[in-house]
Every structure is written in C-alpha cells, then in structure tokens.
Amino acid sequence: MRAIRLASAALLGISALAFSPPAAVAYGDGHNITPFGFSVVPSTVTAGGQVTLQVNRDHNCRGPVTVTSPVFDTATIRPGHSAAMRTVDWDAKRGAVYRVTFTCDGVSGSTDLTIAGGGRPDHHRPTPLPFNPNRGVHAGAGGSIAGFDLKEIGMGAALIAGSVGAAYHFSRRRSGEDGA
C-alpha cells in the first residue's frame, strides 16, 4: 500500500514539473546573446546565390527586424513575418567571411556568411527553392525557449509546491488510517 502512495506522489510531482512554465533561455553563442533567434540559410553561399534571412521572434521581437551585411542590400522583416530573401552581390570575395547583423527593438546580434568558390557563369547559378516563410506550420519554438516571465515562474513554483504538499498531506493522512 505504501508503494502505491509513493508512486502516486511521484507521479503528481512529475506532472507538476511537466506542466510548469519553462525557464528562460537566450539565443546566441555566448558572446552574441539576443532575446530572439536568427539565422542565415545557407551559411555558405556562392557569389550571386540567394540566402534566406530568418528570425525567431518568440514574443521578444515585436518590431521590424533590420538585416544588414556588406554583401547584400539591407532587408527589413516586417512584424508578423519571419523571413526575407536576398541575393548575395556578384563581387563578393570568394573564401571571405562577412558579418550579417540582425537588429530588432534596439537589440542586435550577428552571424557569419561565408562566400564559397564559384564564378559568374549563369549555368552554375543556383536555382532558388520555393520558399514562402509566411505560410505553413508554425508549431512553436521547437524546444527552444525565450522570455523570462517572473509571473509564470512563480505560478509554476506554486503549482509544484502545492502538488508536493497535497501529496504529502494525503499520504500522511492515509497512513494514520492504516494503523487503526
């Protein structure tokens, strides 16, 4: 009988942890931390090729995102959108690494874009894949977490404490009944 009560208490505690709000995590590489995620896909491209500039807003980037680099025209990703495409300049130096900077709500982060070998002949020009960043599945953050909300963390801690307290109370109350 005691094993059943212990298993019930453990299951209740695990359930409370599973449904409590997650902790906050910032995006970045340790030196370049932003409250929003960003990427350049692909990160290595030939001169004249196309790149997709992606931003993961996660409630921490509400305004327009400005994306700048010396190898393509400045891009603006409007609120409600998550990506833009740009063509890399034909005169980008092969083997060079260029900085791409994403700025949203006054916060900036950067990543690298590498220019691969290749020339100007049109028969080697990559065919862009069909891509529409404003359609399709938006299934959440995909395991990444952003935002630091003390209210949610407090509610999660209260939920955990309450469930552990209730499990302890009921297990102690029942053990008194078993001894009689």
C-alpha positions in Angstrom: 0.0 0.0 0.0 2.9 2.4 0.8 4.4 1.8 -2.7 1.1 2.9 -4.3 1.1 6.1 -2.3 4.7 6.8 -3.1 4.1 6.2 -6.8 1.1 8.5 -6.7 3.1 11.2 -5.0 6.0 10.8 -7.5 3.5 10.9 -10.5 1.9 14.0 -9.1 5.2 15.8 -8.7 6.4 14.8 -12.2 3.1 16.1 -13.6 3.5 19.4 -11.8 7.0 19.7 -13.3 5.8 18.8 -16.8 3.1 21.5 -16.8 5.0 24.2 -15.1 6.4 27.1 -17.3 9.9 26.6 -18.6 12.9 28.7 -17.6 14.2 31.4 -19.9 17.0 30.8 -22.4 18.7 33.4 -24.5 19.8 32.8 -28.1 23.4 33.2 -29.1 26.9 31.8 -29.0 27.9 33.1 -25.5 29.3 36.4 -26.9 26.4 37.4 -29.1 23.2 36.8 -26.9 19.8 38.2 -28.1 16.3 37.6 -26.8 15.3 36.4 -30.4 16.7 33.8 -32.6 18.2 34.5 -36.1 19.9 32.7 -38.9 21.2 32.9 -42.5 20.4 29.8 -44.6 22.6 28.6 -46.1 25.5 29.9 -44.1 27.9 29.3 -47.1 26.8 30.5 -50.5 28.4 31.4 -53.8 28.6 34.9 -55.1 25.3 35.7 -56.8 23.5 33.0 -54.7 20.4 33.6 -52.6 20.2 33.4 -48.8 17.2 33.3 -46.5 17.3 35.6 -43.5 15.3 34.1 -40.7 14.2 35.4 -37.3 12.5 33.6 -34.5 10.6 36.3 -32.7 9.3 34.2 -29.7 7.4 37.2 -28.2 10.7 39.1 -27.7 11.0 40.9 -31.0 7.8 42.8 -31.8 9.0 45.4 -34.2 10.6 45.2 -37.7 13.9 43.4 -38.0 16.6 45.1 -40.0 19.2 42.8 -41.5 22.5 44.3 -42.8 25.6 43.0 -44.5 28.2 44.3 -46.9 27.3 41.6 -49.4 23.6 42.3 -50.0 21.0 45.0 -49.8 19.5 45.8 -46.4 16.5 43.7 -45.6 13.5 44.5 -43.4 11.4 41.7 -42.0 8.1 43.2 -41.0 6.2 42.3 -37.8 4.2 39.2 -38.3 6.8 37.8 -40.8 9.7 35.5 -40.0 12.0 35.6 -43.1 13.2 37.5 -46.1 15.4 36.5 -49.1 18.4 38.4 -50.5 20.8 37.8 -53.4 24.5 38.0 -52.5 26.4 40.5 -54.6 28.3 39.1 -57.5 31.5 40.9 -56.4 31.6 39.1 -53.0 35.1 37.8 -52.5 35.5 34.0 -52.7 36.5 32.5 -49.4 35.7 35.6 -47.4 33.5 35.6 -44.3 31.1 38.5 -44.0 29.1 39.6 -40.9 25.3 39.6 -41.1 23.7 41.7 -38.4 20.0 41.4 -37.2 18.5 44.3 -35.2 15.1 44.2 -33.5 13.7 46.6 -30.9 17.2 48.1 -30.3 18.9 44.8 -29.8 21.5 43.5 -32.3 23.1 40.1 -33.0 25.4 38.9 -35.7 26.3 35.7 -37.5 28.7 34.9 -40.3 28.1 34.3 -44.0 30.9 32.5 -45.9 31.3 33.0 -49.7 32.2 29.8 -51.4 34.2 29.4 -54.6 32.4 29.8 -57.8 32.2 32.3 -60.6 29.7 34.4 -62.5 28.6 31.9 -65.3 24.8 31.7 -65.3 24.8 28.0 -65.9 26.3 27.5 -62.4 23.8 29.8 -60.7 21.8 28.0 -58.0 18.1 27.6 -58.6 16.2 29.0 -55.7 13.9 26.6 -53.9 10.3 27.6 -53.5 10.0 29.2 -50.1 7.2 31.1 -48.5 8.1 31.9 -44.9 4.6 33.3 -44.2 2.7 30.1 -44.8 2.8 26.6 -43.4 3.1 25.2 -39.9 4.1 27.5 -37.1 4.3 24.8 -34.4 6.0 26.7 -31.7 9.6 27.2 -30.7 10.7 23.7 -31.4 12.2 23.1 -28.0 13.8 26.4 -27.6 12.5 28.7 -25.0 12.6 32.5 -24.8 11.3 35.1 -22.4 11.7 35.5 -18.7 8.4 35.9 -17.1 8.5 36.0 -13.3 4.7 35.6 -13.0 4.8 32.3 -15.0 7.8 31.1 -13.0 6.1 31.9 -9.7 2.9 30.2 -10.8 4.9 27.1 -11.8 6.7 27.1 -8.5 3.4 27.5 -6.6 1.9 24.6 -8.6 4.8 22.3 -7.8 4.8 23.3 -4.1 1.1 22.8 -3.9 1.1 19.4 -5.5 4.0 18.1 -3.4 2.3 19.5 -0.3 -1.0 17.8 -1.2 0.7 14.5 -1.9 2.5 14.6 1.4 -0.7 15.6 3.2 -2.8 12.8 1.7 0.0 10.2 2.2 0.3 11.1 5.9 -3.4 11.2 6.4 -3.9 7.7 4.9 -1.0 6.2 6.9 -2.8 7.2 10.1 -5.9 5.3 8.9 -4.0 2.2 8.1 -2.6 1.8 11.6 -6.0 1.8 13.3 
